[in-house]
Amino acid sequence: MGHQIADAFFEKHASTILNSRCLMIPSPFNFVPNAANVMTMHLLDRLNNHIVDEKGNHVEYATVPRKISYMDDYGFLSGEDRKSLIAGDKFYFNSQHFEGRCLLFIDDVKITGTHQNKLVHLMRKQQLENKTFFLYFARYTGDRPNIESELNFAAVKSIKDLNRIVVEPNHHMTARTIKYILSADPDELYNDFLRFRSYRYLETLYFNCLNEGYYKIQKYQANIDIIRNVANVMKEKRHASPR
């Protein structure tokens, strides 16, 4: 996906890219990268390969820090609910770092444009007049914004389905995956998923829960405790094993 965007964008806007100081910015996230951020890394690599081949200056990478005000899965929401929720989020721009740059904002899919509108509003508020592109892999033009959830979970109908996904070589743990794990039935979580995971995976999962602030959400606390306990038991077994 990222390579396809890079190829199409460079073909259409090579002159602008080669004659600008560009900054690539993925969809804002808190601590755990989202799917759009993973795609952005591939896009950045491919685009910079094109640029350097043409003796241009590489695109740099930046993030927009975000303080998220909600814990619900965004993909399930209607257009109005998205607007209401994201209104409470806080995005932060480093205006000095953006100065004189061509800004490339990246997201995987445009559903309602709520995130883009939020970014445009912030740019106007900070009086940023940079040349700006919003790049997406796809755009939804229908009237059912919550179709995003159907796409996100097309291959995941139960916690068991995650077993084949997380062992894929190119798997990345995302906030959506973590929320799905934390929302699972506690018994199913252990019996159908956690007992098959490595200590390294469980440790990463647990600390991501802390770093995202999910431990503050009451409905997630029981499963976070289970993850921690399973990880600790596995750690003790590793230390007790003969070397």
C-alpha angles and dihedrals in degrees: 000000000000092000092051092053092047093051094048094044094048092047091054101036106025094127093054093045095048093049098045140069099240130200121195117210124184126211107294116265138171112228110318111062117243127225091267090058091054090051090048091060091057091045092050093050093050096044093049090050089057092045097049091047086058092047093250132138115271122249113252126220128236138163134220107226111227133197105204117212098195141046102204121112105265093210093069095056132101122237094261093047090052092053092048095049099043090049086073094051121098121220122188128208125196095219094187092054090049094050113123093359131127103233122219111192112194132201132157098233137004111221108160101348092240094135092047091050090051091052093046090050091052092049091053091046090054091041094240112164099179122148101260138193127190109204125194134173091219141002126213114216100179130099101247107085092176088068082091089075091053090055094044094052101032091115097034119073098148141008088265090067091064091066094075093040100052093052093057110117093237097042117137124193109236135184091253091056091050093050090050091052092048091050094054124109105271094233093047090045092062101032097043103033125002097055089060096053129095123246090247091055093047092048091051091046093050096049091045087056089055096044092050090050094241091137086075092063110090096210090056099046098086093053093044088055090050091051091049093048094048090048092050093049090050091048092052091050090052092052092046094051115103114253 
